[in-house]
Amino acid sequence: MPAIAFLLGVFIPRSVAKRGRWPYFAHRAQQMLWVYVVWTILQGTVQVLLSSVTNGDMTFGRILMLWEPIAQFWFLPALVSMTALVVAIHPWGTGARRARVAVLLVPAVALWGAAPNVAGLRGISLVLFVGAGAALGLHGFGRLTSLSSKLWLAIGGGSLVVFLLTIQWPVVPATLWEPTSVLARVASVSSAAVGTVMLISVAMLLSRVPRVGGVLASIGQQTMPIYLMHILILAGVRVVMEQAGASAGTILAVAVVLAVAVPWAVGAHAVMLRLEWLFVPPRRARKALLVPTA
């Protein structure tokens, strides 16, 4: 998730330049909160209906507790909170402004693994990575893509070594309620940062492999549908294939492929399928909230 948060931040400066800081935030908040409510209801309802054949204990009452995110949907209201913080300090443009991203170290370390499961708070420690991405921006990220493969291989290898060293400390995930020492939180933030560099290095190298780069780029364009739908696909495939007597390895392989392929297809053809409302608010809703669409 730190890598995703970083990449989302990269696009913020260009969007702000197009819309303005707070109009952009209003647009982003409307979209994320719409998707949060729609998918909480959708996935929660499916979980309730499948509770007899799964290990889940979802109830309709729990679905309505929107202030406590279920499953992977914590990221959507967290992104609203993180966007507000990053837009407020706008750490891009001049060197002095980029230095403002250091301010985000405070919530990152203070709340890493220590934020309750409350919408907008859980996962907010990832704001450091959103801010770092915004400080770099698309222009800066574009310069990174021009680095040689040898250099990216060296960066990736070095970051892997450092990552393996940092995880020797008692690191904890950013999104789970696991209050721990300040030292462990600092180590966790550090390992997440190094891990993000390592993943970006791998992505840069893979993007230069013929055909592979195009496939990865196509998948990346549908990140949101894949993130929203993958749990439903995984659960559905597991239920069906277990009933058919498939082995655990076969179920895993098929589930992973379909958890990417099906959301990709739905996202890529959402307009044709008239399923845009799954990923963006309907036009009437946008007009009602007076949020510009251009």
DATA-V508885 format. One record per backbone hydrogen bond with DSSP energy under -0.5 kcal/mol. NH is the residue of the N-H (numbers start at 1). CO is the residue of the C=O. If there is no record, write none. Layout:
{{NH/CO} {NH/CO}}
//
This chain:
{{5/1} {6/2} {7/3} {8/4} {9/5} {10/6} {11/7} {11/8} {12/9} {13/9} {15/11} {16/12} {17/13} {18/14} {19/15} {20/16} {24/20} {25/21} {26/22} {27/23} {28/24} {29/25} {30/26} {31/27} {32/28} {33/29} {34/30} {35/31} {36/32} {37/33} {38/34} {39/35} {40/36} {41/37} {42/38} {43/39} {44/40} {45/41} {46/42} {47/43} {48/44} {49/45} {50/46} {51/48} {53/50} {54/50} {63/59} {64/60} {65/62} {66/64} {68/65} {69/67} {73/70} {74/71} {75/72} {76/73} {77/73} {78/74} {79/75} {80/76} {81/77} {82/78} {83/79} {84/80} {85/81} {86/82} {87/83} {88/84} {89/85} {90/86} {92/90} {94/92} {98/94} {99/95} {100/97} {101/98} {102/99} {103/100} {104/101} {105/102} {106/103} {108/104} {109/105} {110/106} {111/107} {112/108} {113/174} {114/111} {115/111} {118/116} {119/67} {121/118} {122/118} {124/121} {126/123} {127/124} {128/125} {129/126} {130/126} {131/127} {132/128} {133/129} {134/130} {135/131} {136/132} {137/133} {138/10} {140/136} {141/137} {142/138} {143/139} {144/140} {145/141} {146/142} {146/143} {147/144} {152/148} {153/149} {154/150} {155/151} {156/152} {157/153} {158/154} {159/155} {160/156} {161/157} {162/158} {163/159} {164/160} {165/161} {166/162} {167/163} {168/165} {169/166} {171/169} {178/113} {178/176} {185/181} {186/182} {187/183} {188/184} {189/185} {190/186} {191/187} {192/188} {193/189} {194/190} {195/191} {196/192} {197/193} {198/194} {199/195} {200/196} {201/197} {202/198} {203/199} {204/200} {205/201} {206/202} {207/203} {208/205} {209/206} {212/210} {213/209} {215/211} {216/212} {217/213} {218/214} {219/215} {220/216} {221/217} {222/219} {223/220} {226/222} {227/223} {228/224} {229/225} {230/226} {233/229} {234/230} {235/231} {236/232} {237/233} {238/234} {239/235} {240/236} {241/237} {242/238} {243/239} {244/240} {245/242} {246/241} {251/247} {252/248} {253/249} {254/250} {255/251} {256/252} {257/253} {258/254} {259/255} {260/256} {260/257} {261/257} {262/258} {263/258} {264/260} {265/261} {266/262} {267/263} {268/264} {269/265} {270/267} {273/269} {274/270} {274/271} {275/270} {276/270} {278/275} {279/276} {280/276} {286/282} {287/283} {288/284} {289/285} {290/287} {291/286} {292/290}}
//
